[in-house]
Amino acid sequence: MIHIPVLIREVLEYLDPKPNENFIDGTVGEGSHAIEILERNKPEGKVLGIDWDAKQVENSKFYTSRFKERIIVVNGSYANMKDIAERMHFTPVHGILLDLGYSSWQIEQSGKGFSFNKDEALDMRFNAHNPVTAEKIINEYSELAIEKIIREYGEEKFSKQIAREIVRQRKIKKIQSTFELNNVIERAMPLKSRHGRIHYATRTFQALRIAVNGELDNLQKGLLEAISILSPGGRLVVISFHSLEDRIVKNAFKYAVNNKMANLLTKKPVRAWAKEMAVNPRARSAKLRALIKI
Ligand SMILES: C[S@@+](CC[C@H](N)C(=O)[O-])C[C@H]1O[C@@H](n2cnc3c(N)ncnc32)[C@H](O)[C@@H]1O
């Protein structure tokens, strides 16, 4: 499945790549945004792509060859982008993009259990060296800890019921697959809440993915690193997909402005047009914020 880049027109407007400028794509994924940047910063401009999923680095071979030495993709977390940029002698940095969360390839083909629509092992790690999997959380954490994860990271109002049902079920048999977890969530939900606007398992799956990967801590750290390594006049563009992420971006940007490190390019988050939402479901929840370093 091809990853359709979200808010591509808006990303290019706010990142504003010019010939010979350098950009970091901290979540390079299938490279759809990076390719568009490389079309605009030629002939000498470079892109440093970072992805925490080593498989995405392998996948990048399909598009990097045509840009030769103008793109390099490394395996790592954007939370450590300062070290990575230093190690790669990648300077000056004129713009940084973060397009958070998971990609179409990861949902459809990684086999990591990101989706409740596919029967797969409960893994959910972007990085295979991470010791925590979704299966570990579900089968080993206390009921209270599971409830907290689902409530805080999923903003799920039935977190208590779901955590209770998970613990009841795992005493009978370990919960090992996405479909098994899906059935447990379904049983825990009141009948009328099983047919809402979003699928009843969405919030729990989101919560587990955030917890497994420490996504909110990564974001907090990554934003500060990004602002610190940008050159004066450099731009940071962040696309988030749920309110927890957007709140962190909003507050980090506010901190940068209050400390005279940056100015906002977007007073309010930019949303996709209805036309994009119609062809790309991921765009429905996307919010873009951008700043410019002073
Ligand atoms: C939404 S996708 C990016 C898609 C990309 N912009 C494109 O257009 O093809 C997010 C990517 O970020 C990666 N990712 C998640 N957390 C990360 C982290 N902490 N550091 C680096 N990459 C991360 C995921 O593995 C995934 O490939």
The ligand as a Gaussian input file, in Angstrom:
#p B3LYP/6-31G(d) Opt

LIG

0 1
 C        3.265000       8.861000       9.697000
 S        4.707000       7.968000       9.348000
 C        5.626000       9.080000       8.371000
 C        5.242000       9.050000       6.939000
 C        6.116000       9.919000       6.060000
 N        6.011000      11.319000       6.389000
 C        5.743000       9.712000       4.612000
 O        5.168000      10.629000       4.038000
 O        6.009000       8.639000       4.070000
 C        5.560000       8.018000      10.842000
 C        6.914000       7.306000      10.852000
 O        7.584000       7.711000      12.029000
 C        8.292000       6.613000      12.552000
 N        8.520000       6.884000      13.976000
 C        7.697000       6.735000      15.015000
 N        8.287000       7.136000      16.151000
 C        9.524000       7.566000      15.808000
 C       10.625000       8.097000      16.528000
 N       10.567000       8.288000      17.848000
 N       11.727000       8.440000      15.840000
 C       11.813000       8.274000      14.487000
 N       10.805000       7.735000      13.765000
 C        9.680000       7.402000      14.419000
 C        7.428000       5.424000      12.257000
 O        8.208000       4.252000      12.228000
 C        6.845000       5.799000      10.879000
 O        7.610000       5.245000       9.848000

